[in-house]
């Protein structure tokens, strides 16, 4: 069945509840890259340093990492609809408060609350969409993946368009859009059955006792340090207007989405998952080195190009994480993300600090080294990963990538 076939109950013919949840998902994923184009503006507006402003990412993802142990516990007890609404309500409140911040400390704190709300929402949205969708899980997963890609690409654009007038407006805009999502889900989404088995807080940590899953998580930790060095530190290196910076990261997001959904499965089918992952990590390392040492034009090109490698890596890592152990997918995903999101919290903090201690190039040297370390873990631990990597079919790439990103 063609998932785009509207007459067959495909992606274009879905209940209002699915569209409401997917629309809110777009805005939720926008929040990740929303602040990219306005980081320099925030620094100027609040008289803060780059390292202080980069804590917006650190607080957001630190709370997200910890929340991975909580989201399954919550949703398995109060249900998907209430978990979505709780997450949306937290985002509305804390995104709105972020726009009123009078200091960088307040903004960082409000961003942390935003991260908790976003974690609760995105960890539940895929399951809700799959449960409510018409036309089977394939259409629902494709719809969710489209929302993910659209949100990652459009977040920097929204930040640029609203942030050109004031760095506060993107936060107010996000709160407004999420409030609309809250109302739509309240009206159109009915409560779905709760899971038969309740998830405990320790289940994700227990899942990491599996050597293959732990290896995938550690390798992804190093990779995500590189990923979020690009995302959080590069705007200060480019030093462009919000509009221009937004355009750069929009192109970056488009490449990320295209290579994640379409290119990665084809590359895996031809070369195998571990070879694709190792090669992509090495290429990403080379890319960030050129980004750091090249001229301004090279930095722009390499920033955009990094989206392709990041898209491929995201898909392959998530396949490995979800297929390498016998733990239930939501539990394996939560454990894996618990580890990797700590790198997303660490990179935005350490990259500006390393620049202060050395010079502007060294953070990218460190990012290149962590990408290579991620590849080395894959090589050294290939026996723990090879069996499942060979048996995973490329057609599962989209389903796995959205499941692990969501959780």
N, C-alpha and C positions, 0 to 999 in steps of 0.2 A: 504494500500500500504506500502510495506517495504521501508523505506527511504534509506536503504543500497543497494537496488536493482538497479544496474547500468542500466539495460535494461529498467526500468520504469521511467527513468528520476529522479533517487534518488540522494543521496548525492554524489555518485561516478561519476555521469554524469551531470556536471554543465557547464554553459557557462564560457568562459575564464574570463569574468568580475567578476563572483562570486569567482573564485579561486584567482584572483588578490586581491580582497577586503579581502577575508578570510586570505590569506597569510600575507597581511599587518596587519591584526588584530592580528595574532599570535605575530608579532614583537611588536605591540603596547602594548599588555598585558605583554610581556616580560619586558617592561620598568618598571613595578611596582616592581618586585622583583630583577631586574638586579643588583642593588647596594648592595643587602644584603651580599653576600660573600666578597665584597671588602670594606665594611665600615671601618674595622680596618686598611686596607691598605691605604685608603684615609686619615684617621686620621694621620697615620704615614707620608705619603707623603706630606701632607700640614701642618704638625705640628699643628694639631687641636685636640680638645677634643671630646669625644663621643657626648656630647650635641651639639657641633657645627656641627659635621658631620650629626647628625640625622636631622638637619634642611633641609637636602636634601628631606626627606619625607614631612616635614612640609610645605615647600614652594610649593612642587609639589601638595599636596592635598588641600592646602588652595586655590590655584588658580583653581584647579579642582572644588572645592565646589562653588566658585563664578561663575565659567563658566557654572554651571548647569542652571543659570538664562539666559545665553546668547546663548547657543548652539541651542536651539529650535528657538529662535528669528532669528539667522543667517541662519540656514538651511531652514527655511520656506520662506526665502526671496531670497537666492541666489541658492538654490537647493542642493541636496545631493552630487553630483559629485564635485562641487566647494568647498563645505564644507570639504569633505574628502581631497581634494588636499591642501586646506589651512591648515588643521590640520597636514597633512604629511609634508608640507613645513616647518612649524614651528618646528616640531620635528627634522627634518634633520638639520636645522640651529642651534637650541639650544642644541641638543645632541652633535653635532660637536664642538660647542663652549665650552661645558662642559668639553670636553677632553683637551682643551687648558688652562683650569683654572690655575691661579697662586696662588689663595688663596681660602679658603673655602667660603668666601663671594661671590666671582665670581661664584663659582660652585653652590651655593644655588640659586643665581639669575638666572643662565642659566637653572637650574632645574625647576624653576617656569615657564619660557617660554615654556619649554618642556611640563609641565603639561597642559598649555593652548592648545597647539597643540594636545596633546593626548585626551583631553576632546572633542575637536571639532571632532576628528576622530572617537573615539569609540562611541560617542553619535549618530553618523549618520550611522555607518557601518552596523548595524543590519538591519535597514530599507532598505538600499541599497541592501543588500544580499537578503532579502525577496522579494524585487521588481524585482530583476534580475534573481532569481533562477528558475530552472526547477524542476517540481515534487511537487510543492506546498510549503507551509510555513513550514511544518514539517521537510522536508529535509534541508531547508535553516537554520532553527533554530538549528537543530542538528549539522550542519556544523559550525555554529557560536559558539555554545557551545563547540565544539571540539577545535576550535581555541582558545577560552578563556582558557580552561583547559591546552592545550599544551603550550600556552604562559606563564601562571602562573607557570607551572612546569619547563619550559626550561629557563626562565629568569635567575634564580640563576645559572643554569649550564653555560649559556653563560657568565655571569659575572665571574664565577670561571675560565673558560677556558682562556678567554682573560685577566682577571685580574691577573692571576698568573704571567704574564710577566710584566704588568704595570696596575695600576688602571685606566689609561687613555683609554686603548684599548677598554673596553666595551662600552664607550660612542661613540668612533669612529665607532665601529662595528655596533651599533644601527643606527647611522646616515647613514652608508652605506646601510644597509638592508632597511631602510625606504626610501632611495632614489630610490632603485630598486622598492619598492612598489609604489612610486609616478609615476615612468615611466610606470609601468604595468597598473595602473588605468588610466593614461592619454591615453594610447593606446587602452585598452580593454573596458573601461566603458563609456557608453553613458549617457548623462544627462537624468535623470528621471523627470517625471512631478512634479511640485512644489505642496505642500499641498494647498487645497482649502482655508483653514483658516490659516491666519498667527498667530503665537504664540507671545504673548506680553511678556515683561520682568517680569511682575507682575503675570502672570498666575500661575507659580509654587508656589509662596507665597500665593496666594489666595486659592490654593488647600489645603494648610496646615491648613486652617480654619476648615476643617473637623476633628472632634475629633478622629476618628479612625485612619486616616492617620497621624495626629500629634502624637498619641500614638505610632504607629509603628515607626515613625521617632525618637522619643525620646528614646525609648527602643533600637533601633538600634544604636543610638549615643553612649550609654553606652557600648554596645557590641563592636562597632568598636574601642573604646578606648582599649579594651582588645586585639582585633585582631591585631591592629597595634603596641601595646607594644611588642607582640610576634614577629611581622615581623621586626620591626625597632630596638628594643633594644636587642633581644636575640643574634644576632651575636657578640656583645661585651661580653656577658656572656660566650658563647661557646669558644670564642677566639681560633678559628681554622684557618688552612690555607684556602685560597680561594677554593681549590679543595674540601676539606672535608666539609667546610661550604656549598658549592654549592650542594654537594651530599645530605646533610641533608635537605636543603630547596627544592631540587628536589623531594625527597620522601614526604615532606610536601605538595608540590603542587599536586603530584599525588593523595594523599589521599583527598585533597580538591576537586579536580575535580571528583573523583569517588563517593564520598559521596554526592556531590552536585547534580550530574546527576542521579545516580542510587539508592543510599541508602535513601536519604531524601524522595522521593515520596513514597517509600514502607513503611517507618516508619510513614509517615503522614496517609497513607491509613489504617494502623493498629491501631494507637494510637490517631490520630487527630493532627492538626497543633500546637495548643497552648501547648499541653502536650509535644510534641516533642521539641518545641522551649524552653520551660522552663527547661526540663530535660537536653537538650544539653548545655544550658547556665550554669547550675549548674555544670555539668561535666567539662566544659571548665574552670570554676573557680577553681575547684579542680586540674585540670591539670596544670594550671599556678602556683598554689601554690607549687606543687611538683617540677615544673621546677625551681622555685626560691630557694627552700630549699633543694632540693636533690643534689646528687653528679653530676659529669660531665656526667656520662652515663645516669643518670635519666633525666638530662636536655636535652640531645640529643633525648631520647625516647619521652619525653613529648612535645618537639618542633614538632617532626614529627606527633605525635598523635593529636596535636591540629588542624592539617589540617582536620581531620575527623569532629570534632565538628564545625569548621569554615565553612566547606562545607555544612553541614546540616543547620546551622544557615542562611547562605546566601540564600539558596533556600526558606526556610520558611518565612524569613523576606520579601523577594521580592514578594512572593505571597500575603502576607498580605498588603504590601504597594500598590500593584497594584489593589487589589480587594476590599479594604475596603471602598473606596470612589467612587463617581460617576464621578470623574474627568477623562478626557481622559488619557489613560495609559502613554503616553509620558510626559504629564504635571504632573501627580501624581508622576511619577518616578523622574522627575527633582526636585520637591519639597522635596521629601523624601531624595534624594541624596544630596541636598543642605544642609540638616541638618546633615546627617551622616558623610559626608566627612570632616566636621569640626573636628570630633573626630579623624579621620585619620591624620589630621594636628596637633592636640594637643598632642596625645600620644607620637610621636617621640621626641617632644620638652620636655615634662614634665618627661618622664621616666628617661632620664639621669640626669636631674636636681634633681629629687627626690633621685637618687643614690648619687649625690654629697652632698645633704643635710643630708642623713641618711646612708644607706648602700645598697648593691647590691640586697638584697632580697625584700626591701620595694616596688620598682616599680611593682613587681609581686603581692604583697599583694593588692596594689591599683587596679591592673588589675583584680584580682579576685573579689574585691568589686564591680567594675563597671559591671562585668558580672552578678553578683547577682542582682545589681540594674536594669539591663536590664530585668532579669526574674521577678523582683517585679513589674515593670511597666506592663508587660504582665498580671500578676495575678490581679493587681488592676484594670486594664483597660480591663479585659477580656470581659465584656459586650459589649464594643465598638468594640471588635475584633472578638467575638465568632461567630456572625451571618455569616459574610463573611468567616471566617476560616472554618466553617462547610460546607458551600456551595461550596468553591473552590475545584475543582477536582484535584487529584494528577497529572493527565496527563498534567495539565497546568504548572507544576513546572518548566520544562525546559524553556518553552517560557517566563514565567515571570522572571525567574532568569537572563536570558541573557538580557532581555529588561531593567530591573532595573539596572543591572551592567553597561550596555552600556550607559545609560542615566545618 
